[in-house]
Amino acid sequence: MQSDNPEIVHDAYWDEKLNIAKIYFENEFSYLSDKLKKIIYDRIELKYNMSKKELKRAIEDNYFNNIIKEKRK
């Protein structure tokens, strides 16, 4: 996905990651208990929330604007 908004790209990436996890749970890892699947899925969601906070901090620090400025030089 291409977008000038890093939050949109971030959310699209994690949506796809969660969708892939669901597909694997239903097919490849169908033998796992529901409890274990929930633990794994919750861990993925935790990583998403942590990365979302890091992204917001990077946006506040103008991290992406600085990268764009450097590439345009």
C-alpha positions, 0 to 999 in steps of 0.5 A: 500500500502506498500513502502519504499518511503513515498511520493509514499504511501502519493500520493496513499492514497490521490488518493484513498481519492479523488476517493472515494469522486468522487464516493460519489458525483456521488452516495450518494450525487448526490443531492448536487449542482455542486457548493457545490461539487466543494467547498468540492472537492477543500477543499479535494485537499487543505488538500492534498497539505497541507499534501504534504508540511508537508510530505516534511518537515518531509522527510527533517527532517529525521523524517521517518529515525528516526522512522525506527531506533527506531523500529529496536532497 
